[in-house]
Amino acid sequence: MLKKTLAWALGALLLSTVVSAQDPRIRADHPTTYTVQPGDTLWDISGRFLTEPWYWPEIWHENPDIENPHLIYPGDVVRLTLVNGEPQLSVERGGGTIKLSPEVRVEQLDDAIPGIPMEAIRPFLSGDRVVEAGTLSDAPYVVAGGDERVMSATGDPIYVRGLDGSDANSWDVVRKEQTFRDPASGEVLGVLAQYAGSARVREHGDPATLVLTDSTREILAGDRLLEASDEPFDSQLVPAAPSQDVDGVIMAVMDGVNQIGQYDVVALNLGRREGMKTGHVLTVLEKPRSVEDPYSKDDEVVTLPAEREGVLIVFQVFERMSLGLVMEANRAMAVGDTVRTPER
């Protein structure tokens, strides 16, 4: 028995050495196995095995006989093995082995680990939303509050114009917060509609009578209404590099800070039309910087090489822009910094 144990340990050590030496995607100090802990994310686990998290789909082994095999739970054991000369990640659960697949699950189980820290992006999943230019100006609006109140809150009635022809009963009350423009062209890429509350229709008409069922701030005349969205968010984001070269810019940081760090949410001037998808990982580089060379004959202006500042993952994609979460920050970032497809 002791000989078998020693042989297995020696084999695991040799496998670790061979995999690390032959495949640049694998960390030199990777473990052979890792037991998933509560609070882990897919990004955390990938960082234990891989040099870059977007290599994860390449190391997964697709097994069509297993339903939704990419879901990972606390207590699962993730194991790195070598199959036909290629590194492969698999997960052991309840004594069995399930091959990991890059297939994305539409439904999610509450106890499966998420792809990224959900607390950092939750405000952008359940309230605030980005809409197309012109959406808010054409949306229904609050014309007055009940009992001649200037400000309304949960439980109060509000009177709304512009609901004619809509059968929807549940609405979000929003307020225009920020307009996103492309830094180069000036094109309006989207508008941030800040969530202020929710309301249900009590009586249709012009104006219609609605009752506020929730409010996070005072509801004012002029606030706009958007039909409530119950579109689920799949927390099982799988990090992957875009298949095409993309080059964009950080337009804004969503919490209003001047310097951008880990777990800050940023707005990018890249959307569906540029081929962006949820889960895409981008490298953040400092904005181009030029200096005058006083030692050259003609005082040439030289553009310095851009330094890598960190990595972000895209979690929401719109037609002309997207939102990303900064996962790694090597140094402070700023609005205007460049985002690109990671180099391999």
N, C-alpha and C positions, 0 to 999 in steps of 0.2 A: 504493500500500500504506500509506504514511504517512497519507494522507488518511482511509483506512478506519479505521486505528488511532485517529486523533484523533477521528473521528466516533463510534466505539464508546465511547471514554473519555468524551466529552462526553455521550453518551446515558446512560451508566451514572451519571454525576454528576447529570444532570437527574432520572433515575428515582429515585435515592437521595433527592434533595431533595423530590420530589413525594410519594413514599411516606411519608417522615418527617413532612411537613407535614400530610398528609391523614389519617393513621391513627395514633391515639394508642397503638396496640399496638406500633408500631415505634420502636426507639430512634433518636433524632436522629443519633447518631454511629455507626449501624450500618455494617458493611462491605457491599459488594455481593456479595463471595464470601468464603468462609473454608475453608481446607484443614484437614481433621480431623487431629489429632495423636494419637499414642499417649498414653493417660492421660486423654483428654477424656471428658466425660460429656455426655449429652443436655442436662442442666441447664446445663452450661458453655456449650454451643453456643447454646442458646436465649437465654442472657443476653447474647450478642454481638449478637443481632438484635432481641430483644423487650424491652419495658419490664418485663414480668412473665412468668415462665416458663410459667405456666398458659395463656398464649395460643397456645402451640405447636400444639395440635390444630386451632385455628381457622385457622391459616395453612397447614397442610398441605393439599395437594391430593390427594384420593382418586382413585387410578387402579386400577380393578379388574382391569386387564390385567397388572399387575405383582404377582408373588408376594412377599409380605412386604416391601414397599418401604420400610418405616420403619427397617429395619436400616441402620446407618451404620458405616463402617469407616475406620480411619486411611488417609489418602491421598485419601478422597472429598472432593469440593469441593461445599460447600453454597452455593447461589446464591439470592438474593432477586430476584424479578422482579415485574412488575405485569401481571396478566392480567384483562382486562375491568374495569379499575379497582380490582381487589382484589390486595393483596400475596400472594405465593405463594412458598413455599420448595420448592426441588427440590435433588436431589443428582446430581452428575455423577460417573460411575464408568467408567473405561476409555474415556473419550472420548464416552460416551453420557450422556443425561439420564434419570434415573428420578424420577418424581413421588413425593413423600413421602406416605404414607398413615397415618392414625391407627389402622389395624387392628393388633391386638396379636398378636404371634407366640407360639405355645405353646412351640415348641422354640427354642433359641438357638444361635448360632454363637459359639465361644470368642473369636474375634477381633473381633466386633462390639462397639462401645462400649456400656457400660451406661447406664442412665438416671441413676443416682446413684453415689457412691463406695461400692463393694461392701465395702471393707475395714471401713467404719464399722459395717455391719450384719451382717457375716458370723457373729459369735457367736450371733445370734438366728435364723440360718437353719439352722445345722447342729447345734445343741445345745440351749440353753435354749428353753423353749416356754411359752406361756400356755395354761392349761387351765381348764375350768369348775370352779366350786366343787363340792367333793365328789368330783372325779375321782381325786385322789390318795388320799383316805381309802378309796376302794373298789378301788384298784389292788393288784396283787400286790406282795409286799414280801419283802425279805431277812430271813430268820429267823436265819441264822448264816453265818459264813464257814468255809472248809475248815481242817482241822488246828487247830481251836479258836482261830483268829485273830480278834482283835477288829476289825482293819482288813484289807481285801483290796485287791489291785491286779491289774494286767493279768497274765493267765495263771493266776490263782487260781480255784478253784471257789467258788461260792456256792450256798446252799440257799434256795429261794424257795417260798413258799406263795401260793396263789391263782391258779396257772396252769391249774387244771383246766378242761378244755373248750376251751382255746385251741390252735390248730394253729400259731401263730406260733413261729418259731425264733429270731428276732432281736429283742432288747429293748434299750431304753435304761434305764439306772439313773439316777434323778433324786432330787432332794431339794427339799422345799418351801422356797422362799427368801423369798417375799413375797406378801402378800395385797393385792389392789387393791380399794379401796372407793370408791364414789362420794362425793365430798366433801360433797354436800348431803344425799343420802338415806341414806347408810351402806350401801347395797346392795353386796354382794360382786360385783364385775364379772369377776374372774378371779384365778388364782393362778399365780405364776411358779414353774415347775418347773425347777430348776437342774440342768443336765447334769452327771453324775458319771462316767459310763462306759457301755460297751456290753457285752452278753453274749449268748452263744448257748446254746441248750438242748442239753445233753449227754444227759440222761435225764429223761423225763417221770415224774411221780409227785407225791405230796404228803408231803414237799416235793420239788420238782423240783431237779435238779442242773444248774446253768449254769456256763459258764466265761467269765470276763471277757476280752473281746478288746480292750478299750481302757479306760483310766481317766485322768481328769484330776485326780482327788482320791481320797483313801481311801474305799473303799466300806464302809459301816457297816450293822450290823443295824438294820432299820427303814427303810432306803432303799426307795423305791418303784420299780416297773418300769412303763414304758409301751411299748407296741408300737412298734418302730422305724419311723420315717416316712421314705419315700423320695420324698415329694412334691416335685417340682422347683420351684425359685423362678425366675420369669421376671425377669431383671435388666433387661429393656427397659421399665422403668417410664416411662410417658408422663405428665408433669405436667398436671393439669387441675383446675379449680375444681369443687367439688360443684355439682350442678344446683339444689340446694335450700339454703336458709339453715340452717346448723348453728351451734350455740353450745355449746362444751364447755370442759373444764378440763384442764390438765396435772396428772395425779395423782402422777407420780413421774418421776425421772430414773434411768435404768437403771444407771449406773455409780456411783451413790452420791454424786456431788458436790453441793455446795450451790447453786452457780450454774450455769446452763445456758448453753452457748455453741454455736457452729457444730459440726456433726457429732456432737452428743450425741443419744442415743436417749431418747425420752420416752414415757410411757404416758398415753393419753388416755381419758376416759370417754365415748368415742363408738365405736360398733361397727356391725355390719351392720344391727342393728335401727334405727339412726339414719340408715341410707343410706350409710355410709362404704364406700369402695372403695380398693384399692391405687392409688396415683398421685394421690389427692386432695391438693391443696395447701391449707393453712390459714394464715391470718395469726395471729401470736401478739401479744396485747395484754397490757399490764400488768394485774394484778388490780385490780378496782375499789377506789378510794381516796377516802375522804370526809374533809372537814375542816370544822371549825366556823368560821363566818363571824362574827368578833367585831364587825364593823362594821354588821351588819344589826340591825334593831330587836329581833328575837327570838332572836338568836344561832343563826341557821339553820345546819343541817348541809348542806353542799353536796358532791355527788358530782362529782369531777373527771373530765374527759374522759380516756379510756384512751389511752395512747401506744402506737403500734406498736413492737414490739420485734424482730420478725423474721418468718421464714417457715419452715414445715416441710412435709415431704411424708410421707404415710402409706405405709408399705411392708408392713405386716402388719395384717390385719383379723380380729377375732374377733367373736363374737355380741354381746358387751356392751362391748367396748373395742378399742383398736387401739394400734399402736406407730408412732411417727413419727420421722423424722430431721430435725433442725434444719439447714436449708440456708443460711439467712441469719440473722445476729444483729446487729442494730443497737445493742443494749445487752444487758447481762446479764439473763437470764430466771430465773424461779424457779417452784418448784412452787406451784400455785394460780393461775398466770396463765391468761388466757382464750384460747381458740382459736376462730376464726370463719371463715366463708366470706369469701374476699377481696372487697373492694369493687371495683367496676368503674368 
